[in-house]
Amino acid sequence: MPPQISSLNSAQDGEINIRIAGTGGQGVIRAGLILSEALVLEGRNVVMIQSYGPETRGGASRADIVVSDDEISYPGLRKIDYLVVLHYSAYREYLHVIDEKTTVLYDSSLVDAKRGFGFPFTELSVREFESPIFANMIAVGSFCVIFGISQDWIIEAIRKRMNRSEDNIRAFRLGLEIGGMNSAPCFTRRPQRIGHSHQTYADLKW
């Protein structure tokens, strides 16, 4: 039997801390914004802080998300419950700040991780769309399976905020499929384990 999915109800401090990390040009911030908006639509309190290097492409990039059913007193990560990593350089950078309780989801096209859930997001994006730019939404779909977010809220956020929304929704659904998802809600199945600034949304669209 796979381990139970962490949830806000089971979190000791009532918060879930998520870090999405990669390099510039991978759509890390967009993935964080879509997840954050979906969680807000679901009725949860959310704070997102984004960080990226000076280079638009190739520099370090990350989105930190704090999720709670209660008021969030500190707008930053106290720990990392979930690490979604899209590039090996980011995995190497943050490996020292995770522990055995951290759930790791990684792009096995670009990351050779020692433990976690690995799926070839970039490889699938190139194969299905002839471009790596949809790997982030494929990753969001797989994360949805692990974390337990209604896919309807994700799809609504994508349609509201992203250009090429239908392609991004298709990529998201591909992520659901490879994560072991057959039907809503997103947390009905788990994938196979493979070894061991505050953000506002009113004017955003990509």
C-alpha positions in Angstrom: 0.0 0.0 0.0 1.4 3.4 -0.9 1.9 6.0 1.9 -0.9 8.3 2.7 -0.9 11.7 1.0 0.0 14.6 3.2 -2.8 17.1 3.6 -3.6 20.3 5.4 -5.7 18.4 7.9 -2.7 16.1 8.8 -0.1 18.8 8.8 1.2 19.4 12.3 1.3 23.2 12.1 -1.7 23.5 9.7 0.5 24.6 6.8 1.9 22.9 3.7 5.1 24.3 2.2 5.8 23.8 -1.5 8.9 24.7 -3.5 9.0 24.5 -7.3 12.5 24.9 -8.6 14.3 24.9 -11.9 16.1 27.4 -14.3 14.9 30.4 -16.1 12.8 29.7 -19.2 11.2 26.5 -17.7 8.1 28.2 -16.6 8.7 27.7 -12.9 7.0 30.9 -11.8 4.0 30.2 -14.1 3.6 26.8 -12.6 3.6 28.3 -9.1 1.1 31.0 -10.1 -1.3 28.4 -11.5 -1.1 26.2 -8.5 -1.5 29.2 -6.2 -4.6 30.5 -8.0 -6.2 27.0 -8.0 -5.7 26.7 -4.3 -7.2 30.1 -3.7 -10.2 29.1 -5.9 -10.4 26.0 -3.7 -10.9 28.3 -0.7 -7.5 28.0 0.9 -5.1 30.8 2.1 -2.1 31.0 -0.1 1.1 33.0 -0.1 3.6 32.8 -3.0 7.1 34.2 -3.2 9.0 34.0 -6.4 12.8 34.2 -6.9 14.9 34.1 -10.0 18.4 35.0 -11.1 19.5 37.9 -13.2 19.3 35.9 -16.4 16.0 35.4 -18.1 17.0 32.0 -19.3 19.4 29.8 -17.6 19.4 31.5 -14.2 18.0 29.9 -11.1 14.3 30.2 -10.6 11.9 29.1 -7.8 8.4 29.6 -6.5 7.7 29.1 -2.8 4.1 28.5 -1.9 2.6 28.4 1.6 -0.9 26.9 1.9 -3.1 26.8 4.9 -6.8 26.7 6.0 -5.9 29.2 8.6 -4.3 32.7 8.6 -0.7 32.5 7.4 1.5 34.3 9.9 4.8 34.0 8.1 5.1 34.5 4.3 7.9 32.1 3.7 8.8 28.4 3.9 9.6 27.1 7.4 10.3 23.7 5.8 9.8 22.0 2.5 7.0 19.5 2.4 7.0 19.1 -1.3 9.9 19.8 -3.7 9.0 19.9 -7.4 12.3 20.1 -9.3 12.6 20.6 -13.1 16.4 20.8 -13.5 19.4 19.0 -11.9 21.1 22.3 -10.9 18.0 23.1 -8.7 17.9 19.6 -7.3 21.6 19.9 -6.3 21.0 23.3 -4.8 18.1 22.3 -2.6 19.0 18.8 -1.7 20.5 19.9 1.6 17.3 21.6 2.8 15.0 18.6 2.4 14.6 15.6 4.7 13.0 12.2 4.7 9.6 13.7 5.2 9.8 15.8 2.0 8.0 14.5 -1.0 10.1 15.0 -4.1 8.7 15.2 -7.6 11.3 15.6 -10.4 11.7 15.7 -14.1 13.6 12.5 -14.9 14.5 13.9 -18.3 16.9 16.3 -16.6 17.3 15.2 -13.0 18.9 12.1 -11.6 17.4 12.0 -8.1 18.1 9.5 -5.4 14.5 9.2 -4.3 11.0 10.5 -5.1 8.5 10.4 -8.0 10.2 10.8 -11.4 8.5 11.5 -14.7 10.0 12.6 -18.0 8.2 16.0 -18.2 10.6 17.6 -20.7 10.8 14.5 -22.9 7.0 14.2 -23.0 6.6 17.9 -23.8 9.0 17.6 -26.7 7.4 14.5 -28.0 3.8 15.7 -27.7 4.3 19.4 -28.5 7.6 19.6 -30.3 8.8 22.0 -27.6 9.9 21.7 -24.0 7.8 24.7 -22.9 4.9 22.6 -21.7 6.9 20.5 -19.3 5.8 22.8 -16.4 2.1 22.1 -16.9 2.8 18.4 -17.2 4.6 18.6 -13.9 1.6 20.5 -12.4 -0.7 17.7 -13.5 1.5 15.1 -11.8 1.7 17.2 -8.7 -2.0 17.4 -8.6 -2.2 13.6 -8.3 0.2 13.6 -5.4 -1.1 16.7 -3.5 -4.8 16.5 -4.1 -6.1 19.5 -5.9 -9.3 19.5 -7.9 -8.4 19.5 -11.6 -11.3 21.8 -12.3 -9.6 24.7 -10.4 -6.3 24.1 -12.2 -8.1 24.2 -15.6 -10.0 27.3 -14.6 -6.8 29.0 -13.6 -5.1 28.0 -16.9 -8.0 29.2 -19.0 -8.0 32.5 -17.1 -4.3 33.3 -17.0 -2.4 31.6 -19.8 -2.2 32.0 -23.6 -2.4 28.8 -25.6 -4.7 27.6 -22.8 -5.9 24.5 -24.6 -2.4 23.3 -25.2 -1.5 24.0 -21.6 -4.7 22.1 -20.5 -3.7 19.2 -22.7 -0.2 19.2 -21.1 -1.8 19.3 -17.6 -4.0 16.3 -18.4 -1.0 14.4 -19.7 0.6 15.0 -16.3 -2.5 13.6 -14.6 -2.3 10.5 -16.8 1.4 9.8 -16.1 0.9 10.5 -12.4 -1.7 7.7 -12.3 -4.8 9.8 -12.6 -8.0 8.4 -14.2 -10.8 10.5 -12.8 -11.5 13.4 -10.5 -10.6 14.2 -7.7 -6.9 14.3 -8.4 -5.9 12.4 -5.3 -7.7 9.1 -6.0 -4.4 7.3 -7.0 -0.7 7.7 -6.3 2.2 7.2 -8.8 4.7 4.5 -8.3 7.5 5.5 -6.0 10.9 5.3 -7.6 13.4 4.4 -4.9 15.0 6.1 -2.6 6.7 38.3 -2.9 3.0 38.1 -2.2 1.5 37.5 -5.6 -1.7 39.1 -6.9 -3.4 37.7 -10.0 -5.7 40.4 -11.3 -3.6 41.5 -14.2 -1.7 38.3 -15.1 -2.0 36.4 -18.3 0.7 34.7 -20.3 
